[in-house]
Amino acid sequence: MHYLWQWDELAQHWNNNEFQEVHDWLNERWSKVVKASPAGDKDPDARFIQGLAFAALALYFTQDGNQEGACLLLDDALMVLPQYAPSHMGIMVEPILETLHTLRPAISLLGPDDECPFQPFVYNKLMFDRGQYQHG
């Protein structure tokens, strides 16, 4: 399968801390992959996109004071994304994993509705190989 996506659009949302928009962007692409692939939601690219969406929602939830939801989604992202390291579809996965591994122990000590443990919220930016817009 070939995808031609503008990762810079995703990176702009991610790097501007617009994680709800990141989730929506990823969900649109995930739906397209699932519909186009005979493997459906088991397609490796669909799983990768889902892992990114888990990470984005975890980052959104921790900033929104939903630490319980953030922990659940962090765990989901950490189950999916390591199998795609160091990169997949041109997205650099290692910096995302580094952020998730830093955040997970910090929020595990918090109450379900506590504030984000990092103020200001600093995380690794989304990086991608500009020559890898296409994946086959």
N, C-alpha and C positions, 0 to 999 in steps of 0.2 A: 504494500500500500504506500502511496505517496501523499504527503501532506505538504502544503505550502502555507505556512503560518508566519505571521509577523511577530516573532518573539519579542521584538522591541516594544510592541504595544503591551504585552504582558509584563515585561520588565519595568515599563513606566509605572504601571499600577502598583506592582510589587515594591519598587524602590521609593514610591511616594506614600507607602503605608496605606494603600487602598485595598485592603485584603478582601473586602466584600466584592469589589469589582474584579479582583483576581479570581475569586471563586466563580463568579458568573461567567467570566471569559473562559475559564477552564471547563466549566460545565457544558458550555456550548460545543467546545471541541470534543469533549468526552462523548457527548451524544452522537456526534457525527461519526466518530471512530466506531462506537458500539453498533450503530446502524449499518455501517459499511463493512464491518468485519464478520466473517463467518463465526469467529470465536466470541463475538459479542463482548460482554463486559470482562471476559477472560483474556481478551486480546492484550498482549504485553504493553502496547502503547496506551491502551485504555487504562490499564492498571497504573502505569506511570503517571498519567494525567490525574487519575484519582488520588494517587499519593501526594501529588503537588497540591491538589484541592484540600486534602486533609491538613497538610502543613499550613496552607493559607488560612483555613478556618481556625486552626489552633492559634495562630498568631493574632487573628482578629479577636477570638474569644478571650485570650489572656488580657488583651488591652481593654476589653469591654467588661472585665470583672467576672467572667464566667470561667473560673479556674478548673472546675470539674469537667466542663465540656472541652476545655483546652487540653487537659490531661488525656482524655479519651482519644481526641483527634491526634495529639502528639504520638500516642502509642500506635495508632493506626498508621500514621505517616512513617514512623520508625520501623514498622513491620514491612512496609512496601518499598520505600525509597532506597534503602541500602543495596538492594539487588540491581539497581540501575547506576550505581556509582562506578566510575567517577563522573560520567556524563551519559545522557541519553537524549536522543532527538536534538542534540546541540545544546541542551540545558546542562549547566555545570551543577551536579547534584551535591558534591562535597560541601560547598559553602552552606547549602540549605541544611544538610545533616548536622553541620557544626552548630548552627543556630539552634536546631531542635535539641541536640544533646546538651547544650548550655542551658536552655530554658527548662527542660524536663525536670531536673532535680530541684530547681528553684521553685517551681510551682507545686511540686508534690508536697511541699511543706506548708502550703497555704490552705486556708479555708476555701470552700467552694465559691464564695462570692467576694473574696479579698481582691484588693487592687493588684495590678500588674507589678511584679517584683522589680522591674527595671524601669526607672524613670530618669531621664527620658528613655523610651523604648528604642534600643539600638539592636540591629540585627544585620546579618550579612545580606548584601544586595543580590538580586537575581542576576546571574551572569550567563551568557550564552555565546556560542561560537557563531559569529555573524555569517560565516560561510556555510553553516549547517541549517538553513531554513527548511531544507527538504530532507525528509527521512523516507527511506524505502525499505 
